[in-house]
Amino acid sequence: TRQLLTAAPLFHSLSDACVQALIHYLHGHTFAPGEYVFREGMKSECIYIIMTGEVDVRVPSALSSHPGNLLFTARTGDILGEVGCVTGCPRTTDALAKGYVEAKALAKEDLRSLCASFPLLCHRIRELASERTERYSGCSAPCSRTASAASG
């Protein structure tokens, strides 16, 4: 887990203490091919870090202008679900396992605790959420919440 985290761009160059604290809070999940990691409209309770496998992130609604509604495919080292955890909004996409997927989940409450001690981690997750929100704006149902749930 440590090697994967420190090799992933989002977690690269974080302090050893931050990575160790992050590992402490992670919980493992396995998803079978075709199983949903999460669905549009679900409560955003955690962020997923893909350890192995691939997950297609799609917009199920008619709002999508993307072919087949596919926004992107998350692979080893990528994270999913950060937008909902940062904004406090329900999930705006479906995340579907393409094959067997091993993932680690970080609960929103644990993310808040980590953010209090490691602001760089929180900053990077917020940046990713912002970038994805901007890139895929108009592709999913809007959320009226603007407060940052990740920072409290």
Phi, psi and chi 1 to 4 in degrees:
 res  aa     phi    psi   chi1   chi2   chi3   chi4
   1 THR       -  -44.4  -59.5      -      -      -
   2 ARG   -59.8  -46.0  174.4 -179.4  -76.7  -77.4
   3 GLN   -61.6  -44.0  -81.0 -177.1  -50.7      -
   4 LEU   -63.8  -44.6 -176.7  130.7      -      -
   5 LEU   -62.5  -45.9  -70.3  176.4      -      -
   6 THR   -73.2  -19.1   55.1      -      -      -
   7 ALA   -85.7  -23.4      -      -      -      -
   8 ALA   -72.5  136.9      -      -      -      -
   9 PRO   -55.0  -38.4  -24.8   32.4      -      -
  10 LEU   -64.0  -34.5 -175.9   73.3      -      -
  11 PHE  -103.9   -6.5  -55.1  109.6      -      -
  12 HIS   -59.0  138.1 -179.9   70.9      -      -
  13 SER    70.3   11.8   77.0      -      -      -
  14 LEU   -74.0  154.9  -67.5  175.3      -      -
  15 SER   -65.0  155.6   70.2      -      -      -
  16 ASP   -58.0  -38.4  -73.0  -20.4      -      -
  17 ALA   -64.0  -39.3      -      -      -      -
  18 CYS   -66.4  -47.8  178.8      -      -      -
  19 VAL   -60.8  -42.9  172.2      -      -      -
  20 GLN   -63.7  -42.3 -169.1   58.3   38.8      -
  21 ALA   -64.9  -40.7      -      -      -      -
  22 LEU   -60.9  -48.0  178.3   59.7      -      -
  23 ILE   -57.6  -39.8  -69.7  169.0      -      -
  24 HIS   -57.7  -36.7  170.3   77.1      -      -
  25 TYR   -88.4  -11.3  -75.7  113.8      -      -
  26 LEU   -76.2  143.8  -64.2  175.5      -      -
  27 HIS  -127.2  133.5  -59.9  -77.2      -      -
  28 GLY   -78.5  145.0      -      -      -      -
  29 HIS  -140.9  142.4  -67.6  -85.7      -      -
  30 THR  -117.1  135.3  -58.5      -      -      -
  31 PHE  -121.6  133.9  -61.1   95.0      -      -
  32 ALA   -81.7  160.3      -      -      -      -
  33 PRO   -55.0  132.0  -24.3   33.0      -      -
  34 GLY    82.6   -0.9      -      -      -      -
  35 GLU   -85.4  141.4 -176.4  177.0   -5.5      -
  36 TYR   -80.1  131.5  -75.6   95.4      -      -
  37 VAL   -75.0  -43.5  176.1      -      -      -
  38 PHE  -158.0  165.4   53.7   78.2      -      -
  39 ARG  -126.1  153.8  -52.6 -115.0    4.0 -144.0
  40 GLU   -53.9  135.0  179.2 -174.6   40.0      -
  41 GLY    94.0  -16.3      -      -      -      -
  42 MET   -68.5  152.2  -69.7  175.9   65.0      -
  43 LYS   -64.3  136.5 -173.4  175.4 -178.2 -178.0
  44 SER   -86.6   99.9  -60.2      -      -      -
  45 GLU  -108.8  -14.5  -63.5  179.6  -18.2      -
  46 CYS  -158.7  166.3   64.4      -      -      -
  47 ILE  -106.3  141.4  -70.9  174.5      -      -
  48 TYR  -109.4  136.2  -67.1   94.7      -      -
  49 ILE  -109.0  122.1  -57.0  168.0      -      -
  50 ILE   -78.3  119.9  -53.3  -57.1      -      -
  51 MET   -91.3  -44.4  -55.6  -55.7  -76.2      -
  52 THR  -146.8  150.1   61.4      -      -      -
  53 GLY    98.6 -173.9      -      -      -      -
  54 GLU  -135.2  143.9  -65.2 -176.8  -21.0      -
  55 VAL  -128.8  123.8  176.6      -      -      -
  56 ASP   -83.6  129.7  -80.2  -16.1      -      -
  57 VAL  -105.0  118.6  177.9      -      -      -
  58 ARG  -128.2  156.1  -61.9  179.1  174.8  -86.5
  59 VAL  -100.9  117.5  175.8      -      -      -
  60 PRO   -80.3  -16.5   27.8  -32.6      -      -
  61 SER   -86.5  169.4   66.0      -      -      -
  62 ALA   -74.0   -0.5      -      -      -      -
  63 LEU   -74.1  -14.9  -62.4  173.1      -      -
  64 SER   -77.2  136.6  178.6      -      -      -
  65 SER  -103.4    3.3   59.7      -      -      -
  66 HIS   -84.6  137.1  -70.4  -91.4      -      -
  67 PRO   -56.4  126.6  -19.7   28.4      -      -
  68 GLY    66.9    9.0      -      -      -      -
  69 ASN    65.5   10.3  -64.8  -15.3      -      -
  70 LEU   -79.0  121.6  178.3   66.8      -      -
  71 LEU   -88.5  -49.6  -62.2  178.7      -      -
  72 PHE  -166.5  167.1   64.7   93.6      -      -
  73 THR  -112.9  121.9  -61.3      -      -      -
  74 ALA   -85.8  138.5      -      -      -      -
  75 ARG  -126.6 -178.4  -64.5  176.3  171.8   82.8
  76 THR   -47.1  126.1  -59.4      -      -      -
  77 GLY    93.7  -12.9      -      -      -      -
  78 ASP   -82.3  159.7  -70.9  -21.2      -      -
  79 ILE  -117.9  154.5   71.6  167.1      -      -
  80 LEU  -132.6  151.5  -60.2  172.8      -      -
  81 GLY    87.5    6.5      -      -      -      -
  82 GLU   -71.2  -30.8   77.4  -68.9  -20.0      -
  83 VAL   -61.3  -49.5  172.6      -      -      -
  84 GLY   -63.6  -38.2      -      -      -      -
  85 CYS   -70.4  -32.8  -76.2      -      -      -
  86 VAL   -77.0  -42.1  167.6      -      -      -
  87 THR   -88.2  -22.8   64.1      -      -      -
  88 GLY    82.9    5.0      -      -      -      -
  89 CYS   -83.0  157.9  -66.3      -      -      -
  90 PRO   -64.0  165.2  -17.0   27.0      -      -
  91 ARG   -57.5  138.7  -56.6  -74.2 -173.0 -161.0
  92 THR  -107.6   -1.8   57.8      -      -      -
  93 THR  -137.5  169.6   58.8      -      -      -
  94 ASP  -102.2  140.8  -72.2  -16.0      -      -
  95 ALA  -122.0  117.0      -      -      -      -
  96 LEU  -121.8  125.3 -174.4   67.5      -      -
  97 ALA   -66.4  127.9      -      -      -      -
  98 LYS   -79.7  -31.9  -70.9  179.6   72.5  168.0
  99 GLY  -146.8 -159.5      -      -      -      -
 100 TYR   -67.6  133.9  -76.4   99.2      -      -
 101 VAL  -127.8  130.7  172.5      -      -      -
 102 GLU  -104.8  127.9  -65.3  -69.1  -31.4      -
 103 ALA  -136.8  157.6      -      -      -      -
 104 LYS  -114.1  134.6  -61.4  -75.4 -174.9  178.5
 105 ALA  -105.8  140.4      -      -      -      -
 106 LEU  -119.6  112.4  175.4   64.4      -      -
 107 ALA   -64.6  147.6      -      -      -      -
 108 LYS   -56.4  -40.2 -173.9  165.8   37.0  176.0
 109 GLU   -64.2  -39.0  -60.8   78.6   30.9      -
 110 ASP   -69.7  -35.1  -65.2  -26.2      -      -
 111 LEU   -60.1  -42.8  175.2   59.2      -      -
 112 ARG   -59.3  -43.7  -74.9 -175.1 -173.6  134.6
 113 SER   -61.9  -44.2  -64.6      -      -      -
 114 LEU   -64.0  -39.2  -75.0  168.1      -      -
 115 CYS   -63.0  -34.3  -75.9      -      -      -
 116 ALA   -64.9  -34.5      -      -      -      -
 117 SER   -95.3  -27.4  -60.2      -      -      -
 118 PHE  -131.7   78.7  -56.0  101.5      -      -
 119 PRO   -61.2  -26.7   12.4  -20.3      -      -
 120 LEU   -64.7  -40.1  179.1   58.3      -      -
 121 LEU   -59.7  -47.8  172.5   65.2      -      -
 122 CYS   -61.5  -43.2 -164.0      -      -      -
 123 HIS   -59.7  -44.4  173.5   74.2      -      -
 124 ARG   -66.0  -40.6  -72.5 -173.9 -179.7  172.8
 125 ILE   -66.7  -41.9  -69.4  172.2      -      -
 126 ARG   -63.0  -39.8  -85.6 -163.7 -125.9  114.2
 127 GLU   -61.3  -44.3  -85.1 -172.8  -23.9      -
 128 LEU   -63.6  -44.7  177.5   61.6      -      -
 129 ALA   -59.7  -42.9      -      -      -      -
 130 SER   -65.0  -44.3  177.1      -      -      -
 131 GLU   -62.4  -44.8 -177.2 -123.4  -63.8      -
 132 ARG   -67.3  -39.0  -75.5 -175.2  176.9  164.5
 133 THR   -62.4  -43.2  -60.6      -      -      -
 134 GLU   -66.2  -46.0 -136.6  173.9  -86.0      -
 135 ARG   -62.5  -38.5 -179.3 -176.3  -54.8  162.0
 136 TYR  -108.8   21.1  -56.5  116.3      -      -
 137 SER   -60.5  139.9   65.2      -      -      -
 138 GLY    84.6   -2.5      -      -      -      -
 139 CYS   -96.2  -12.7  -62.8      -      -      -
 140 SER  -143.2  172.3   58.5      -      -      -
 141 ALA   -63.6  134.3      -      -      -      -
 142 PRO   -72.9  157.7   24.9  -30.4      -      -
 143 CYS  -123.1  136.9  175.4      -      -      -
 144 SER   -85.7   -9.5   60.5      -      -      -
 145 ARG   -77.8  140.0  -64.1 -177.4 -168.0  161.7
 146 THR  -125.1   -9.5   57.3      -      -      -
 147 ALA   -69.0  149.0      -      -      -      -
 148 SER   -86.6  105.8  176.1      -      -      -
 149 ALA   -70.0  -28.0      -      -      -      -
 150 ALA   -66.9  -32.7      -      -      -      -
 151 SER   -97.6    4.4   60.2      -      -      -
 152 GLY   111.2      -      -      -      -      -
